[in-house]
Amino acid sequence: MTRPKPVRDLPWLRQISSFGPSRIVLTANNFRIFDHLEGRGKTARALSMLLQSDLRATEILLDSLVAIGLLRKEGVLYRNDPVASRYLISGKEGYQGDILRHYSSLWDNWSGLDRVLKTGKPFRRAHDHASFILGMHNLASLKTGKALAAIPLMGVRKVLDLGGGPGTYSMAFARRGLDVTLMDFPETLAISRKLIKESGLQKKIRLLAGDFTTDDLGKGYDLIFISQIFHAYAVKDCLAMLRKCRSALTPGGRVVVQEFMLDETRTAPVIGALFSINMLVNTAAGRSYTTGEISSWLKKTGFINISTSPLDETVLISGRKKGRSE
């Protein structure tokens, strides 16, 4: 039995105006409005005085957040809806405010898409490195459990988290008792170092500063994990990274790549297809890659036993380096 195709007519087309709610939430998050309204809440006037913002603008923004469903209004008092309390209060487990601040930067960059279409060159007008790296931590914290459950760790002692950003996966591997090295650029490791120290795992994770596309990775790893890195680079760069990984692995060691799921038409799922636009706007040569493309790279660079494990929005693609007797 085939599923009926969704009706696509004018109401569906009018979803284009969803940029409005997006901008409202991004601005509210930038001003940390949800932090200020946690608990008993505040009036528009009290919040306006706290933010040193215009009263009329503040009240209209708060009413719009009520309409969206992130705030509740009781008389003149505004307070957080449970979903805002769960995900948009800094310091809480599951916090997503950092990734929203990164999205606010992307808003400025995506506004240059007209120019990008003409030139083919990125339009990276805005970038907040801290919100980007912490935003990756927000997202990765929600899926480390499923990802690690899909990676065979029997016999693994030494792990390289290549381009591991905030160190979210490094910390998850370290909690499993593994010897972990996190390699990334120095400005990124300045952020991950703080997160790792807060977790109490600083003695279990080695930080290796460098450019993982060109610098030496070290040797003797049983597992190299590459999460959400390839989409920022051209095919030739991804192949070069895989060749370096193969040299850095022990015989029989594995490389595991995590990327957005994308079918061979490059048009579905939606999140994978649209993420290519993000890479078009922000990088010189990146895009989303299909499972088939990444699998072919592993074969081309000498890996065997290629396998895939679909997760919710991403897929794990792994390959094994031949053992000494193979």
C-alpha positions in Angstrom: 0.0 0.0 0.0 1.5 3.3 -1.1 1.1 6.4 1.1 -0.8 9.3 -0.4 1.4 12.3 -1.4 0.9 15.4 0.8 -1.3 18.1 -0.7 0.9 21.0 -1.9 -1.1 24.1 -2.7 -1.1 27.7 -1.7 -1.3 27.0 2.1 1.7 24.8 1.8 3.5 27.5 -0.2 2.8 30.1 2.4 5.0 28.2 4.8 7.7 30.5 3.3 6.6 33.1 5.9 7.9 30.8 8.7 11.0 33.0 8.6 8.9 35.3 10.9 8.7 33.0 13.9 12.3 31.9 13.4 13.5 35.5 13.7 11.3 36.2 16.7 12.8 33.2 18.6 16.4 34.0 17.6 16.0 37.6 18.8 14.4 36.5 22.1 17.3 34.0 22.6 19.9 36.6 21.8 18.5 38.8 24.6 18.2 35.8 26.9 14.6 36.6 27.4 13.8 33.0 28.5 16.4 33.2 31.2 14.8 36.4 32.5 11.3 34.9 32.5 12.0 31.6 34.2 10.1 31.0 37.4 7.4 33.5 38.3 7.9 35.5 35.1 7.9 39.3 34.5 5.8 42.1 33.1 6.8 43.6 29.8 7.7 46.8 31.6 9.9 45.0 34.1 11.7 43.1 31.3 12.0 46.2 29.2 13.8 48.0 32.1 16.0 45.0 32.7 17.0 44.7 29.0 17.1 48.5 28.5 14.9 47.9 25.5 11.9 49.8 24.0 8.7 49.0 25.9 6.4 48.9 22.9 8.8 46.6 21.0 9.3 44.4 24.0 5.6 43.9 24.6 4.9 43.1 21.0 7.8 40.6 20.9 6.5 38.9 24.1 3.0 38.6 22.7 4.4 37.0 19.6 6.3 34.5 21.7 3.0 33.7 23.4 1.3 33.2 20.0 4.2 30.9 18.9 3.8 28.8 22.1 7.1 29.5 23.9 5.6 31.8 26.6 2.4 32.0 28.6 0.6 35.2 29.4 -1.4 35.6 32.6 -2.8 39.1 32.8 0.2 41.4 32.3 2.7 38.7 33.5 4.7 36.6 31.0 6.5 33.4 31.9 8.0 30.5 30.1 6.1 27.6 28.6 7.5 24.2 29.7 9.3 23.7 26.3 11.2 27.0 26.7 12.0 26.0 30.3 13.4 22.7 29.2 15.6 23.8 26.3 16.2 27.5 26.4 17.4 28.2 30.0 21.2 28.4 30.1 22.8 25.8 32.4 20.1 23.3 32.1 20.6 19.8 30.7 19.4 19.8 27.1 20.0 23.5 26.6 19.8 24.6 23.0 20.4 28.3 23.3 24.0 28.2 21.9 22.9 26.6 18.7 20.2 29.2 18.3 22.8 31.9 18.6 24.8 30.2 15.9 21.6 30.1 13.7 21.3 33.9 14.3 24.8 34.2 12.6 23.7 31.9 9.8 20.7 34.2 9.3 23.0 37.0 8.2 25.0 34.6 5.9 22.0 33.0 4.3 20.8 36.5 3.4 23.6 36.5 0.8 22.3 33.5 -1.0 21.3 35.7 -4.0 24.9 36.7 -4.4 26.2 33.2 -3.8 24.0 31.9 -6.7 25.7 34.4 -9.0 29.3 34.0 -7.9 29.5 30.5 -6.4 31.5 32.0 -3.6 30.6 31.8 0.1 29.0 34.8 1.9 30.3 34.4 5.4 29.5 37.8 6.8 28.9 36.7 10.4 30.5 34.1 12.6 30.6 33.6 16.4 33.0 30.8 16.9 32.0 30.2 20.6 28.3 29.9 19.8 29.1 27.6 16.9 31.2 25.2 19.0 28.9 25.4 22.0 26.0 24.9 19.6 27.6 21.7 18.3 27.7 20.6 22.0 24.0 21.4 22.4 23.2 19.2 19.4 25.6 16.4 20.0 24.6 16.0 23.7 21.2 14.8 22.4 22.5 12.0 20.3 25.8 10.7 21.8 23.9 7.8 23.5 22.5 6.5 20.2 25.7 7.1 18.3 27.9 5.2 20.7 25.4 2.4 21.0 25.8 1.8 17.2 29.6 1.7 17.3 31.2 -1.6 18.2 33.7 -0.9 21.0 34.9 -4.4 21.8 38.7 -4.5 21.6 38.9 -0.7 21.3 41.3 1.0 23.7 42.6 4.1 22.0 40.3 6.6 20.2 40.9 9.7 18.1 38.0 12.1 17.9 39.0 13.9 14.7 37.7 17.5 14.5 35.7 16.7 17.6 34.9 20.4 18.3 33.5 20.8 21.8 34.6 17.3 22.8 31.1 15.9 23.4 31.8 12.6 21.9 35.3 12.5 23.4 33.7 12.8 26.9 31.3 10.0 26.0 34.1 7.7 24.9 36.1 8.6 28.0 33.2 7.7 30.2 33.4 4.2 28.7 37.0 3.9 30.0 38.7 4.5 26.6 42.0 6.4 26.0 40.8 9.5 24.0 42.6 12.1 21.9 40.6 15.1 20.7 42.2 16.8 17.7 41.0 20.2 16.5 42.1 23.8 15.8 43.6 25.7 18.8 40.8 28.2 19.0 38.3 25.4 19.2 40.2 23.5 21.9 40.2 26.6 24.1 36.4 26.0 24.3 36.4 22.3 24.6 39.1 22.4 27.3 36.6 24.3 29.6 33.8 21.9 28.9 36.0 18.8 29.5 37.3 20.4 32.8 33.7 21.0 33.9 33.0 17.3 33.3 35.9 16.2 35.4 37.4 14.2 32.5 40.4 16.4 31.8 42.9 13.7 32.9 41.3 11.1 30.5 41.3 13.2 27.3 44.4 14.4 25.5 44.0 17.5 23.5 45.9 17.7 20.2 46.0 21.1 18.5 46.4 21.2 14.8 44.8 21.3 11.3 43.4 17.8 10.9 43.4 18.2 7.1 47.2 18.6 6.9 48.9 17.8 10.2 50.0 14.5 11.6 47.3 12.6 13.5 49.6 10.4 15.6 49.6 6.6 15.5 48.1 3.5 17.2 44.4 4.3 17.3 41.9 1.4 17.3 39.1 3.8 16.3 38.9 7.1 14.6 35.6 9.0 14.9 34.9 11.7 12.3 31.6 13.4 13.1 30.0 16.1 10.9 33.3 17.2 9.3 33.3 16.0 5.7 30.4 18.3 4.7 32.6 21.4 5.1 35.2 20.1 2.7 35.7 19.2 -1.0 35.9 15.5 -2.0 39.7 15.6 -2.4 40.1 16.9 1.2 37.9 14.1 2.5 39.9 11.5 0.7 43.1 13.0 2.1 41.7 12.8 5.6 40.7 9.2 5.2 44.2 8.2 3.9 45.7 9.9 6.9 43.3 8.0 9.2 44.2 4.7 7.6 47.9 5.4 8.3 47.1 6.4 11.9 45.0 3.2 12.7 46.3 0.0 14.1 45.9 -3.1 11.9 42.2 -4.1 12.1 41.3 -0.6 13.4 38.1 1.2 12.3 37.1 4.6 11.1 33.5 5.7 11.7 32.1 8.7 9.9 28.9 10.5 11.0 27.1 12.7 8.5 23.6 13.9 7.7 21.6 11.2 5.9 21.2 11.9 2.2 20.0 9.6 -0.5 21.6 9.1 -3.9 19.3 11.7 -5.6 20.7 14.3 -3.1 17.1 15.5 -2.6 16.0 13.6 0.6 15.8 13.6 3.6 15.0 17.3 3.6 17.5 18.2 6.4 20.4 16.7 4.5 19.4 18.3 1.2 19.0 21.8 2.7 22.2 21.5 4.7 24.0 21.7 1.4 22.8 25.2 1.1 24.3 26.0 4.5 27.6 24.7 3.2 27.2 26.6 -0.1 26.8 29.8 1.8 29.5 29.2 4.4 32.3 27.2 2.6 34.2 27.3 -0.6 33.7 23.7 -1.6 31.5 21.9 1.0 28.1 20.2 0.7 26.1 17.3 2.0 27.4 13.9 0.7 25.4 10.7 0.1 26.0 7.5 2.0 27.1 6.0 -1.3 29.7 8.7 -1.9 31.2 8.3 1.5 31.2 4.5 1.3 33.0 4.8 -2.0 35.7 7.0 -0.5 36.3 4.4 2.2 36.8 1.7 -0.4 39.0 4.0 -2.5 41.3 4.7 0.5 41.8 1.0 1.3 39.1 0.3 3.9 37.2 -3.0 3.9 33.9 -4.3 5.5 32.1 -1.0 4.8 28.8 -0.8 6.8 26.1 1.8 7.5 24.0 2.4 10.6 21.1 5.0 10.2 20.3 7.1 13.3 17.6 9.7 13.5 18.9 12.4 11.1 22.4 11.1 10.6 24.1 7.9 9.4 27.2 6.2 10.7 29.4 4.8 7.9 32.3 2.7 9.0 35.2 0.8 7.4 38.0 -1.4 8.8 41.7 -1.3 8.0 43.0 -4.7 7.0 44.7 -6.7 9.8 48.3 -8.0 9.5 47.2 -11.4 8.3 44.8 -10.2 5.7 
